C-alpha cells in the first residue's frame, strides 16, 4: 500500500461520530416536519386560489362579453355613419333652432332688430 502524503487518518472519537449521525437524523426529521407544515399551507393556499380563479374567470367573462357587445354596437354605428354624428340632445340650442323669433330662417348673421 502506498504511503499517504499526510500520514494515516486521525481516529475520530465515538462521541463525535454519534453526534454527527444524531445531527444528520435531527436534520432529516426537521426537514420532514417543515415540509409537512408547508405542504399543508400550500394546499390551503391552492384551494383558496382555485376559488379566487373561479371568481376572477367569471368577472373576466362578463367583462369580455360587455366589451364585445360595446364593440359590436360601435361597429354598427361606424358602418352606418352615425358614429360621428352629434345627437340632438347634445347639440347646443343655437344649432337646433332653425328659425328665429321673427320667423326668418336662421343665418350666421341676423339683422332682425334692424
N, C-alpha and C positions, 0 to 999 in steps of 0.2 A: 504494500500500500504506500502511496506517495505521502510524503510529509506535507502537512498543511502549512501555508505560508504564515499563519498567525498562531499556530500551535493547536492543541486539541481544544474542543469546545469546553466551556466552563460549565460545571454541573449546576443546574437550576434547582433551587430549593423546592421541595414538595409544597410548601405553603404558597409560593409564587405560582406554581403550576395550577394548584387548585383554585387560587384567586382568579387566574386568567380564565379558567373554564367557568367559574361562577359568574364572572362579569359577562362572559360570552352568553351564557344561558340567560342571565338577567336582561341583557340587551335584546335577545330574541323575544323573551316574554314581553318586555316593554313595547317592542315594535308591534307584536300581535295585538296587545291591548289597545294601543293607539290606533292601529289600523281598523279594529272593530268599531272603535268610537267614531272615527272619521267616516267609516263606511255607513254607519247609521245616520250621521249628519248629512252625508251626501245623498243618501236615499231619500231622506225627508226633503232636502232641497230640490231633488229631481221631481218629486211628486208635486211640490208647490210650483215649480217651473212649468210642469205639464199643465196645471190648472191655469197659470198665467198665460201660457201659449194658446190655450183654447179661447180664452177671453180676447187676447190680442188678435188671433186669427178672425174671430167674429167681427171685431171692430174694423180690421183691415178690409174684410169682405164688404161691410157696409160702406166704408169709405170708397172702395173701388167702384161699387155699384153707383154711388152718388156721383163720383167723378165721371163715370161712363155715361150716366144719364145727362149730366150737365154738358158733356162734350157732344153728345148726340143732339141736344137742343141747340147748342151753339153752331154745329154744322148745318142744321136745318135753317137757322137764321142766316148763316153765311151764304148758303146756296140760294136762298130766296132773295137775298139782297137787303134784308131787314135788319141785319146786324148793326149797321152803322146809322140807321135812321134814329132820329130822336123822337121818343114817344110824345104824344100831345101833352100829357100831364107834366112832362119835364121841360117843355118849351117855355120860354119867358112869355108873359102876357102880351107884350108888344108884337111878338111874332104870330100869335094865334089869332089876334084880331085882324079881320080882313077889311073892315070898314071903320071909318072914323065916326065920331059922334055926329058929324054933319051929314053923314050918309055917302060921302065920296069914297072911292076906293083908296086904299092906303098906299102912299108913296113914301119914298125916303124923306122927302121934304114936304111939309104940309103948310099951306097958307090958308087955313080955314078961318082964322081970325082976321084975315085981310078984308 
